[in-house]
Amino acid sequence: MRNESYALTIPLFATFEAMGSEPIHIEEELQKRAERIQAYLLKGPHSYEFREKWVGEASGWYFQSVGKALRPALLLFACGAVSGEEETALPAAAAVEVFHTWTLIHDDWIDRDKFRRGRPTVHEEYFRRWRRALRLPVERAHHLGDTIAILAGDKLHGWVPRLLTLLYFSSYLPVEIPLTLIQMFEGEVLFHILKGEMADVYYSQRPIEKVSFSDIDWIHRSKTASLFEYSAVAGALIGLKSSHRHHPLVDSLSQFASLCGKAFQSQDDILNLIGDEKTLGKPVGSDIREGKKTLPLYYAYQKATPAQRRFLSSIVGNRNATKKDIRSAVELIVELKGVQRTQRRANALIQRGEEFLHPLPDSQHKEWLFAWAHYLISRRV
């Protein structure tokens, strides 16, 4: 029932019709770049990072399966859209994926998620390994799994600046570019993501009626859109071979990516409610159990009757809620148009974002950026 509703309300953009050209199969382009990033990290000169027992192995756990690599792809597309070479930007694209991955490891640990991409999360995998290998009590095994997840994330975070320095040592760009990108990552993006994560956790403990639209939008902007924005800016600076952050084309790509990042998070909120669990690789409805204040929930709550509000308040954040309770809450959110309104908002954000692409010179990379944006709100995972 939920999947039928989903199919009726969201068009699938497996291809994107570019004006005056053949359809773009954006998923194929994303797959190519995801595989390049995976090979760069796991099979290239950096593979030794993952050979160390425990923390090294754990830091490479998520790289064993090819993710969507949406942020590295954005960086590479932005680089090409300002006439740069993707190969030059590869170290930065890898740095973005490494940075994103450490945030996933820590986020999964904070949310106590057991699965990601259909496999156990890092803390869950190493909890199982330690318990099995050493026959430890559950509590001690959990502590060790958590410890490895924290350290693995820290290891990846520490690797990011070293990857960015390769823009100077390997790609031979002016030293001001990697220095600027490192400063942006560690001095700006990191703080935004940490503040967004903390707000996400804080508001998950608050009653629904105490959380506003602006609170949720701020979380989307800080926790999600900031890394999208960075990816676009980094790609543009590398392509332009400049550290001038306020170049008109850099500003355009920055605005585009920020709006797309919020649209991406809106789609994530939708998929958590009505996506396919096997495709997602994690339980549907987990946001409800964890008390996450998402846009579909917010929109639904605004239209709910007093009785419906009481029901939603009794389920959201209730870790003892049954699967039937979660399913009933999801169905109510859909019935109250929470998903539909979130879809409309995501579409509107993408349309606004597209306007910022018009100043870019016409190119294949520009068309890929248009297609990439539409993919964000049509994806099933």
Salt bridges, closest charged atoms under 4 A:
GLU29 OE2 - LYS32 NZ 3.54
GLU29 OE1 - ARG33 NH1 2.90
GLU49 OE1 - LYS155 NZ 3.01
GLU49 OE2 - ARG162 NH2 2.66
GLU57 OE1 - ARG129 NH1 3.78
GLU86 OE2 - ARG33 NH2 2.94
GLU86 OE1 - ARG36 NH1 3.20
GLU86 OE2 - HIS365 NE2 2.77
GLU87 OE1 - ARG36 NH2 2.95
ASP107 OD1 - LYS223 NZ 3.39
ASP108 OD1 - ARG116 NH2 2.73
ASP111 OD2 - LYS292 NZ 3.09
GLU124 OE2 - ARG128 NE 3.01
GLU125 OE2 - ARG129 NE 2.72
ASP146 OD1 - ARG112 NH2 3.33
ASP154 OD1 - HIS106 NE2 3.86
GLU186 OE1 - HIS157 NE2 2.92
GLU188 OE2 - ARG245 NH1 2.88
GLU197 OE1 - LYS223 NZ 3.07
ASP200 OD2 - LYS223 NZ 2.79
ASP200 OD2 - LYS292 NZ 3.21
ASP217 OD1 - LYS262 NZ 3.35
ASP217 OD1 - ARG345 NH2 2.57
GLU229 OE1 - ARG221 NH2 2.93
ASP251 OD1 - HIS246 ND1 3.69
ASP268 OD1 - ARG379 NH2 3.04
ASP269 OD2 - HIS220 NE2 3.33
GLU290 OE1 - LYS292 NZ 3.85
GLU354 OE2 - HIS374 NE2 2.61
ASP362 OD1 - LYS366 NZ 3.25
